[in-house]
Amino acid sequence: MNCILLPKNATSITEPTQITHIKEVLKSQVGDSLIIGEIGGKIGKATITSIDDHEVQLRDVTLDKNPPAKLNLTVVLALPRPKVLRRLIMDMTSLGVNKLIIVNSYRSQKSYWQSPLLNRMDEFVFEGLQQAIDTVPMLVEFKKLFKPFIEDEFPALLEDGEQSRAVIAHPYAMQSWKSYLADAKNKYRMPKVLCIGAEGGWIDYEVDLLCQYGCTSVSLGERILRTETVVNVLLGDWLKA
Amino acid sequence: MNCILLPKNATSITEPTQITHIKEVLKSQVGDSLIIGEIGGKIGKATITSIDDHEVQLRDVTLDKNPPAKLNLTVVLALPRPKVLRRLIMDMTSLGVNKLIIVNSYRSQKSYWQSPLLNRMDEFVFEGLQQAIDTVPMLVEFKKLFKPFIEDEFPALLEDGEQSRAVIAHPYAMQSWKSYLADAKNKYRMPKVLCIGAEGGWIDYEVDLLCQYGCTSVSLGERILRTETVVNVLLGDWLKA
């Protein structure tokens, strides 16, 4: 938690995890300064005027810095095992992904859709924002039907209809991400959509359908990586673009 | 577990986690083929001849493929909270890091060094290898004294004594990783050593000492990322180099 995210016009902190962080990790005292952000707004500072178990009061709230820019990127993610979802959401948020669309895939087990963790997206996004010192939540949507989503909604994500502005990470793709990236950078543009499979990857049918709707299939090489690792390895290239 | 890693000349599997994986995840039957690797050796296949709770027997063991190349990279990591160590070790292993040196740092709490997880490095490396279909373990060393390690042993990691062949990830560095990387790539060489801090980063004294011994300090930008995220974001650039 590198900043404390607060609702608009807040002059005190009542969220238990934030209070615990201030007391136990930061070990802040009355008179200390805190890095704060306004949800959806600017970043700044405030001074602590009182601390107890239920509330931390603030004065001199100054919000004067814009949050870091978001990546011009929508991630389409096959629903993974719920236990990895928290870290995935946090990482994507902290890396600045604009929008996340979680879709069903052949290898997403039906039980995953029943997980109570799916109702906790806002909380995981919030954690990612407070990690990265950002204030603007990543948008998260769920699409339980893969084919209708790809056929009816996916093309609009590419908007300008340009080819190859969407990539699908697939360990067995012929083209390497490296060569794709070199080409994209030469053209001064990164893909606007990145599709990432869950454990076990996409099945051929899914890869084919995505490619039919404008995706280019790319591989990171021989090593098979965990979903979380792939996400960070790939998103790093938008961060550095 | 994308391959089952076995000792040299093994014709059966007796490791409980591997047997559970074969039975419950792969749902393999007698006659099915398995992707296997010989620890430190080649990768190949074998056919299952019997499965019970304590042993999976194999025939036609064929080891004919070299493991993927390791990255020419040593990571120097400040000892993080033990609970993140397993994933960090797995990820670095699966991404192909050659050697990991875990050092003490100002922000590594003393209690971290007492964690029983520090005795389980081999197990975490093994998991990373089986994830990535690799067979050659990442070397892991511990250095409990930061200053003597940097002064006496760090320079040898750079071997050829070239400047700027080591980088330290530091959120407040002046130079961006992107500009450093562009320069490194123009010279057809990536740094041989990457130093990554734990939660809260390196303190100034540590950054200064590392820089004095040949490191260049680089930043990934405004966003403050978790250690695990930084590791994957940066290592991706060696993977793609």
Contacts between the chains, C-beta under 8 A, distances in Angstrom:
chain1	res1	chain2	res2	distance
A	2	B	224	4.6
A	68	B	221	7.2
A	68	B	222	4.3
A	68	B	223	5.5
A	87	B	228	7.9
A	90	B	226	7.6
A	91	B	225	8.0
A	91	B	226	7.2
A	91	B	228	8.0
A	91	B	229	5.1
A	94	B	223	6.1
A	94	B	224	7.7
A	94	B	225	5.7
A	94	B	226	7.1
A	94	B	229	6.5
A	95	B	223	6.8
A	95	B	225	7.1
A	95	B	229	7.0
A	95	B	233	7.6
A	96	B	223	6.2
A	131	B	224	6.4
A	131	B	225	7.2
A	131	B	226	6.3
A	132	B	223	4.2
A	132	B	224	5.7
A	132	B	225	6.7
A	133	B	222	7.1
A	133	B	223	7.0
A	133	B	224	5.6
A	134	B	223	6.8
A	177	B	240	6.6
A	178	B	240	4.5
A	181	B	240	7.3
A	220	B	239	6.5
A	220	B	240	7.6
A	221	B	68	7.2
A	221	B	239	6.5
A	222	B	68	4.3
A	222	B	133	7.2
A	223	B	68	5.5
A	223	B	94	6.1
A	223	B	95	6.8
A	223	B	96	6.3
A	223	B	132	4.2
A	223	B	133	7.0
A	223	B	134	6.8
A	223	B	239	7.4
A	224	B	2	4.6
A	224	B	94	7.7
A	224	B	131	6.4
A	224	B	132	5.7
A	224	B	133	5.6
A	225	B	94	5.7
A	225	B	95	7.1
A	225	B	131	7.2
A	225	B	132	6.7
A	226	B	90	7.5
A	226	B	91	7.2
A	226	B	94	7.0
A	226	B	131	6.2
A	228	B	87	7.9
A	228	B	91	8.0
A	228	B	232	7.7
A	229	B	91	5.1
A	229	B	94	6.5
A	229	B	95	6.9
A	229	B	232	5.3
A	232	B	228	7.7
A	232	B	229	5.3
A	232	B	232	3.4
A	232	B	233	5.3
A	232	B	236	7.2
A	233	B	95	7.6
A	233	B	232	5.3
A	233	B	233	7.1
A	233	B	235	7.2
A	233	B	236	3.5
A	233	B	239	6.6
A	234	B	236	7.2
A	235	B	233	7.2
A	236	B	232	7.3
A	236	B	233	3.5
A	236	B	234	7.2
A	236	B	236	5.0
A	236	B	237	7.2
A	237	B	236	7.3
A	239	B	220	6.5
A	239	B	221	6.5
A	239	B	223	7.4
A	239	B	233	6.6
A	240	B	177	6.6
A	240	B	178	4.5
A	240	B	181	7.3
A	240	B	220	7.6
